[in-house]
Amino acid sequence: MKTAFFNDEWCYWHSGGMYSGIFRVGGWVQVPSSTGHAESPETKRRLRNLLDITGLLKQMSSLSAEPASDEDLLRIHPQHYLDKFKQVSDAGGGELGYEAPIGPGSYEIAKLSAGLACAAVEKVYTGEFQNAYALSRPPGHHCLPDESMGFCFLANIPVAIERAKAKFGLGKVVVLDWDVHHGNGTQHIYYNRDDVLTISIHQDKCFPPGYSGDEDRGEGAGEGYNINIPMYAGAGHEEYLHAFKKIILPAIEQFEPEMIVVACGYDANDLDPLARMMLHSDSFREMTKLTKQMAEKVCDGKLVLVHEGGYSESYVPFCGLAVIEELTGIKTAVEDDCKEFITLQQQNEAFKNFQKQRIDQLAEYFGYKQEQPETA
């Protein structure tokens, strides 16, 4: 089996408390009728269940992992932050940071979530698997070294990369973040380094609120090794693939990494409640295909996807299944009944051309003038 799937039941047990969407219940905010907080376990659990009933899960190596160790975490997070996190978790939970509520036991679950990412990176880098998917929860790409943010409490991907660097001498890595929200935590951690190329394609000014980032290219040794592609609200399938071919794929090929790690959020889908983008399941399938092809070209196919956001309980499973079908090369019998509906909602040619022109401007600004050729 060339593909590993890392998950653990405990990751579904993390809770942020009583919320309605992203707002704490109280005052004028009524108690919700369903699961409450946007970062519910149901999107992830339903993805895992869909993999199970289709039989695809049995065609991968399904594994858990040990929690990330204190040594692993301290490469990224200072001790005072970890102490605070554990203290709030042990006390039953509370607000750990900006839009970062936790419940009892969240500290231990977050360590396990980071451990899943660590194991996925390690097993792929050492050649045990060709590629891997880590269904990590809680997510990590907004987390700063000493500050939680946006449902993220530990920087899962940087923790995993730094462990592989320390244990095995992992060299250059690309972190490609297609979560609809900007990967500000990962950017911050690697902003002054040239051994990790960070690329974030995200909805302009969505989260963190007001942030675009196209001019933030890194500093010092890291100058030129941070790429942000802010997309206008309403961007869809064609526009995202245009960004891949004009900027993302040329950047990866030029960098020549030893591994590609994707911060795999699904919240750019048309039905997501926390964003305003218009992707469907085949958009995520195609982005995975293009990334996988590039991994085969530049780093012997070493590719890891780590689960981040995505808040539509009904649609995230279809997007995730498409990604994992592409990873494994196995197509199931599942048909996405929403894809035609979303395709009909795609923007008109005037909007598409407007967005593509902005991508072309960014490509020129970043120095990428030759787009990747079309693939079959």
C-alpha positions as CSV (number, residue, x, y, z in Angstrom):
1,M,0.0,0.0,0.0
2,K,1.6,3.2,-1.1
3,T,-0.8,5.6,0.8
4,A,-1.0,5.9,4.5
5,F,-4.1,7.4,6.3
6,F,-3.4,8.7,9.8
7,N,-6.3,9.3,12.2
8,D,-7.4,8.7,15.7
9,E,-10.8,8.6,17.4
10,W,-9.5,11.0,20.2
11,C,-9.2,13.8,17.6
12,Y,-12.9,13.9,17.2
13,W,-13.4,14.5,20.9
14,H,-11.8,18.0,21.0
15,S,-14.5,20.6,21.8
16,G,-14.5,24.4,21.8
17,G,-17.6,24.7,24.1
18,M,-21.0,26.2,23.4
19,Y,-20.9,28.3,20.3
20,S,-23.1,29.1,17.4
21,G,-20.8,29.2,14.3
22,I,-17.9,31.2,15.6
23,F,-19.8,33.2,18.2
24,R,-20.0,32.2,21.9
25,V,-23.6,31.5,23.0
26,G,-25.0,34.2,25.3
27,G,-26.5,37.7,25.0
28,W,-28.3,37.8,21.7
29,V,-26.7,34.6,20.4
30,Q,-29.2,31.7,20.8
31,V,-28.2,28.2,21.6
32,P,-27.8,26.3,18.3
33,S,-30.0,23.4,17.3
34,S,-27.1,21.3,15.9
35,T,-23.4,20.8,16.7
36,G,-22.7,24.5,17.4
37,H,-19.1,25.5,16.9
38,A,-18.0,25.7,13.3
39,E,-14.9,23.6,14.0
40,S,-17.1,20.5,14.7
41,P,-15.8,17.0,14.6
42,E,-18.5,16.0,12.1
43,T,-16.8,17.1,8.9
44,K,-13.8,15.0,9.7
45,R,-15.8,12.0,11.1
46,R,-18.0,12.0,8.0
47,L,-15.0,12.0,5.8
48,R,-13.6,9.0,7.6
49,N,-16.9,7.3,7.5
50,L,-17.2,7.9,3.7
51,L,-13.8,6.4,3.2
52,D,-14.9,3.4,5.3
53,I,-18.2,2.6,3.5
54,T,-16.6,3.0,0.0
55,G,-14.0,0.5,0.9
56,L,-11.2,3.0,0.1
57,L,-10.0,3.0,3.8
58,K,-9.2,-0.7,3.5
59,Q,-7.0,0.0,0.5
60,M,-4.8,2.3,2.5
61,S,-2.7,1.7,5.6
62,S,-4.9,3.2,8.3
63,L,-2.7,4.1,11.3
64,S,-2.7,6.2,14.4
65,A,0.5,7.7,16.0
66,E,2.0,8.7,19.3
67,P,1.4,12.3,20.5
68,A,4.1,14.8,19.6
69,S,6.6,14.9,22.4
70,D,7.6,17.9,24.4
71,E,10.9,17.9,22.6
72,D,9.0,18.0,19.3
73,L,6.8,20.9,20.4
74,L,9.6,22.9,21.9
75,R,11.3,23.3,18.6
76,I,8.4,25.6,17.7
77,H,6.5,26.6,20.8
78,P,8.1,28.2,24.0
79,Q,7.6,26.4,27.3
80,H,5.5,29.3,28.8
81,Y,2.9,28.9,26.0
82,L,2.7,25.1,26.4
83,D,2.3,25.6,30.2
84,K,-0.6,28.0,29.7
85,F,-2.2,25.7,27.1
86,K,-2.1,22.8,29.5
87,Q,-3.3,24.9,32.5
88,V,-6.4,26.2,30.6
89,S,-7.1,22.7,29.3
90,D,-6.8,21.0,32.7
91,A,-9.1,23.7,34.2
92,G,-11.9,22.7,31.8
93,G,-11.2,24.9,28.9
94,G,-11.7,28.5,27.8
95,E,-10.4,31.0,25.3
96,L,-6.8,30.3,24.6
97,G,-6.4,33.0,21.9
98,Y,-8.2,34.9,19.2
99,E,-11.1,32.6,18.0
100,A,-9.4,29.7,19.8
101,P,-11.7,28.1,22.3
102,I,-10.7,24.8,24.0
103,G,-12.4,22.3,26.2
104,P,-11.2,19.7,28.8
105,G,-8.5,17.5,27.4
106,S,-7.7,19.7,24.4
107,Y,-4.0,19.9,25.2
108,E,-3.6,16.2,25.0
109,I,-5.7,15.9,21.9
110,A,-3.8,18.7,20.2
111,K,-0.5,16.8,20.9
112,L,-2.0,13.7,19.3
113,S,-3.1,15.8,16.3
114,A,0.4,17.1,15.8
115,G,1.7,13.6,16.3
116,L,-0.4,12.3,13.4
117,A,1.2,15.0,11.2
118,C,4.7,14.1,12.5
119,A,4.2,10.4,11.7
120,A,2.9,11.1,8.2
121,V,5.9,13.3,7.3
122,E,8.3,10.8,8.8
123,K,6.9,7.7,7.1
124,V,6.8,9.3,3.7
125,Y,10.3,10.9,4.0
126,T,11.9,7.6,5.1
127,G,10.2,5.8,2.2
128,E,7.8,3.5,4.1
129,F,4.9,5.1,2.1
130,Q,4.8,7.1,-1.2
131,N,2.3,9.6,0.2
132,A,0.1,10.1,3.2
133,Y,-3.0,11.9,4.5
134,A,-3.1,13.0,8.2
135,L,-6.6,13.7,9.4
136,S,-5.3,16.0,12.2
137,R,-7.8,17.7,14.5
138,P,-7.5,20.4,15.9
139,P,-5.9,22.1,12.9
140,G,-2.7,24.1,13.1
141,H,-1.9,26.6,10.3
142,H,-3.0,29.7,12.2
143,C,-1.1,28.9,15.3
144,L,1.9,31.2,16.1
145,P,4.7,30.0,18.3
146,D,3.2,31.6,21.4
147,E,-0.3,32.4,20.5
148,S,-3.4,30.3,19.5
149,M,-5.6,31.6,16.7
150,G,-8.5,30.5,14.5
151,F,-9.2,27.1,16.0
152,C,-5.5,26.2,16.0
153,F,-3.4,25.5,19.1
154,L,-0.2,23.8,17.9
155,A,1.5,24.4,14.6
156,N,1.1,20.8,13.3
157,I,3.0,21.0,10.0
158,P,6.0,23.0,11.3
159,V,6.2,20.7,14.3
160,A,6.3,17.7,11.9
161,I,8.8,19.3,9.5
162,E,11.2,20.3,12.3
163,R,11.1,16.8,13.8
164,A,12.0,15.3,10.5
165,K,14.8,17.8,10.1
166,A,16.2,17.0,13.5
167,K,15.8,13.2,13.2
168,F,16.6,12.5,9.6
169,G,18.2,15.6,8.1
170,L,15.2,16.6,5.9
171,G,16.3,19.4,3.7
172,K,14.1,21.8,1.6
173,V,10.3,21.5,2.0
174,V,7.4,23.3,0.3
175,V,4.4,24.0,2.5
176,L,1.4,24.6,0.1
177,D,-1.6,25.9,2.0
178,W,-4.9,25.8,0.0
179,D,-7.1,26.3,3.1
180,V,-9.3,29.3,2.2
181,H,-7.9,31.2,5.1
182,H,-4.3,32.6,5.1
183,G,-1.7,30.3,6.7
184,N,-0.4,33.0,8.9
185,G,1.1,30.8,11.6
186,T,3.2,28.8,9.1
187,Q,4.3,32.0,7.3
188,H,5.4,33.5,10.6
189,I,7.5,30.5,11.7
190,Y,9.4,30.3,8.4
191,Y,9.4,34.0,7.4
192,N,13.2,34.3,7.9
193,R,14.3,31.0,6.5
194,D,15.2,29.8,3.0
195,D,14.9,26.0,3.6
196,V,11.0,26.0,3.6
197,L,9.0,27.7,0.8
198,T,5.6,28.7,2.1
199,I,2.8,29.2,-0.4
200,S,-0.7,30.3,0.7
201,I,-3.6,30.6,-1.7
202,H,-6.5,32.1,0.2
203,Q,-9.6,34.4,0.1
204,D,-8.5,38.0,0.2
205,K,-9.0,39.6,3.6
206,C,-11.0,36.7,5.0
207,F,-9.0,35.4,8.0
208,P,-7.1,36.8,9.7
209,P,-9.6,39.6,9.0
210,G,-8.3,42.2,6.6
211,Y,-5.1,40.3,5.5
212,S,-4.1,39.9,1.9
213,G,-0.3,39.4,2.1
214,D,0.7,39.6,-1.6
215,E,3.6,41.9,-0.7
216,D,4.9,39.8,2.2
217,R,7.8,37.8,0.6
218,G,9.9,36.9,3.6
219,E,12.8,38.7,5.4
220,G,16.5,38.2,5.7
221,A,17.5,34.7,4.5
222,G,13.8,34.1,3.8
223,E,13.3,36.9,1.4
224,G,11.5,35.5,-1.7
225,Y,10.6,32.2,0.0
226,N,7.1,33.3,1.1
227,I,4.3,33.5,-1.5
228,N,0.8,34.7,-0.9
229,I,-1.9,34.5,-3.5
230,P,-5.0,36.4,-2.3
231,M,-8.1,35.5,-4.3
232,Y,-11.2,37.6,-4.7
233,A,-14.4,36.3,-3.0
234,G,-16.3,34.3,-5.5
235,A,-13.3,32.7,-7.3
236,G,-13.9,29.2,-8.5
237,H,-12.5,26.2,-10.3
238,E,-10.8,27.9,-13.3
239,E,-9.3,30.7,-11.4
240,Y,-7.7,28.4,-8.8
241,L,-6.2,26.2,-11.5
242,H,-4.9,29.3,-13.3
243,A,-3.1,30.3,-10.1
244,F,-1.6,26.8,-9.9
245,K,-0.2,26.9,-13.4
246,K,1.0,30.5,-13.3
247,I,2.5,30.6,-9.8
248,I,2.3,27.6,-7.6
249,L,3.7,24.9,-9.8
250,P,6.5,27.0,-11.3
251,A,7.5,28.1,-7.7
252,I,7.7,24.5,-6.5
253,E,9.7,23.3,-9.5
254,Q,12.2,26.2,-9.2
255,F,12.6,25.5,-5.4
256,E,13.3,21.7,-5.9
257,P,12.1,20.5,-2.5
258,E,12.8,17.1,-0.9
259,M,9.1,16.9,0.1
260,I,5.8,18.7,-0.4
261,V,3.4,19.2,2.5
262,V,-0.1,20.5,1.9
263,A,-2.1,22.3,4.5
264,C,-5.3,20.7,3.1
265,G,-8.3,22.8,4.1
266,Y,-11.6,22.3,2.3
267,D,-13.2,25.7,3.2
268,A,-12.9,27.1,-0.3
269,N,-15.8,24.9,-1.4
270,D,-19.0,26.6,-2.5
271,L,-21.0,25.4,0.5
272,D,-18.7,26.4,3.3
273,P,-20.2,28.8,5.9
274,L,-16.9,30.6,6.8
275,A,-15.8,31.7,3.3
276,R,-17.1,32.9,0.0
277,M,-15.4,30.8,-2.6
278,M,-16.8,28.4,-5.2
279,L,-14.7,25.2,-5.5
280,H,-16.3,21.8,-5.9
281,S,-14.9,18.3,-5.3
282,D,-13.1,18.1,-8.6
283,S,-11.3,21.3,-7.9
284,F,-9.7,19.6,-5.0
285,R,-9.1,16.5,-7.0
286,E,-7.4,18.5,-9.8
287,M,-5.2,20.5,-7.3
288,T,-4.1,17.2,-5.7
289,K,-3.4,15.8,-9.2
290,L,-1.2,18.7,-10.2
291,T,0.6,18.7,-6.8
292,K,1.2,15.0,-7.0
293,Q,2.5,15.2,-10.5
294,M,4.9,18.0,-9.4
295,A,6.0,15.9,-6.4
296,E,6.8,13.0,-8.8
297,K,8.8,15.4,-10.9
298,V,10.9,17.1,-8.2
299,C,10.9,14.9,-5.0
300,D,10.3,11.3,-5.9
301,G,6.6,11.7,-5.2
302,K,7.0,12.5,-1.5
303,L,3.8,14.2,-0.7
304,V,1.9,14.6,2.6
305,L,-1.5,16.3,3.1
306,V,-2.5,17.4,6.6
307,H,-6.1,18.2,7.2
308,E,-6.9,21.8,8.2
309,G,-10.3,23.6,7.8
310,G,-13.6,23.0,6.1
311,Y,-16.9,23.4,7.8
312,S,-19.7,22.1,5.6
313,E,-20.7,18.8,7.2
314,S,-22.5,17.7,4.0
315,Y,-19.8,18.6,1.5
316,V,-16.3,18.3,3.0
317,P,-16.5,14.4,2.8
318,F,-16.9,14.6,-1.0
319,C,-14.0,17.0,-1.3
320,G,-11.8,14.9,0.9
321,L,-12.7,11.7,-0.9
322,A,-11.7,13.3,-4.2
323,V,-8.3,14.2,-2.8
324,I,-7.7,10.8,-1.3
325,E,-8.9,9.0,-4.5
326,E,-6.3,11.1,-6.4
327,L,-3.6,10.2,-3.8
328,T,-4.3,6.5,-4.0
329,G,-5.1,6.3,-7.7
330,I,-8.3,4.5,-6.8
331,K,-11.7,5.7,-8.0
332,T,-14.7,4.7,-5.9
333,A,-18.3,4.5,-7.0
334,V,-19.2,7.7,-5.3
335,E,-20.8,10.4,-7.4
336,D,-20.9,14.0,-6.2
337,D,-24.5,15.2,-6.7
338,C,-23.6,18.8,-5.8
339,K,-20.9,19.3,-8.5
340,E,-23.2,20.1,-11.3
341,F,-25.1,22.6,-9.0
342,I,-21.8,24.3,-8.1
343,T,-20.5,24.3,-11.7
344,L,-23.6,26.2,-12.8
345,Q,-22.9,28.8,-10.1
346,Q,-19.4,29.5,-11.4
347,Q,-18.7,33.2,-12.2
348,N,-19.1,34.8,-15.6
349,E,-16.2,35.3,-18.0
350,A,-15.8,38.9,-17.0
351,F,-15.1,38.0,-13.4
352,K,-12.9,35.0,-14.3
353,N,-10.8,37.2,-16.6
354,F,-10.6,39.9,-13.9
355,Q,-9.3,37.3,-11.4
356,K,-6.9,35.7,-13.9
357,Q,-5.4,39.1,-14.7
358,R,-4.7,39.7,-11.1
359,I,-3.0,36.3,-10.9
360,D,-1.0,37.1,-14.0
361,Q,0.1,40.4,-12.3
362,L,1.2,38.5,-9.2
363,A,3.0,35.9,-11.3
364,E,5.0,38.7,-13.0
365,Y,5.7,40.3,-9.6
366,F,6.9,37.0,-8.2
367,G,9.1,36.4,-11.3
368,Y,7.2,33.5,-12.8
369,K,6.5,34.3,-16.5
370,Q,6.2,30.7,-17.8
371,E,3.1,28.8,-16.7
372,Q,3.0,25.0,-16.3
373,P,1.6,23.2,-19.4
374,E,-1.8,21.7,-19.4
375,T,-2.0,18.1,-18.1
376,A,-4.2,15.3,-19.4
